[in-house]
Amino acid sequence: MDAKKLARGASPANLGGYLKKRAASSHGHLTHKQNSSSSRTTTHNGHKIVLETIYRVTIDGKKYDLGLLADDQGNVHCHSLPNYQLQSALDMVRAIVEQFPDDFEKKQKKTTVAHKHATSRKGAVKKPVSKGK
């Protein structure tokens, strides 16, 4: 490898531009567009069996592609947590939410204080206060 070419490519300006383009084309491990799927193949009694597992994960109303994969034993893996192997996709999603809480923060709705309305009839009508006597 040419040392001058390597030095030019590693310069902050060139490397920063390259990484910025790569980041724009890559959605990272939490995207909102696709479903996670994995495919397993086996042969049994002369039949070729293909099993495709598709995970559609929704958290707080948003769809996420978490990269969930199921192996031949049914264990669930995720490239975001490479050291985890769980028997339940739900347990894996719970672990992802625990490990990456900032990715799943709920946005607080802005509320304005206008009029407070009674939510039940109990206590909605006040009794008049008697004066004197």
Secondary structure, 3 states (H helix, E strand, C coil): CCHHHHHHHCCHHHHHHHHHHHHHHCCCCCECCCCEEEEEEEEECCEEEEEEEEECEEECCEEEECCEEECCCCCEEECCCCCCCECCHHHHHHHHHHHCHHHHCCCCCCCCCCCCCCCCCCCCCCCCCCCCC
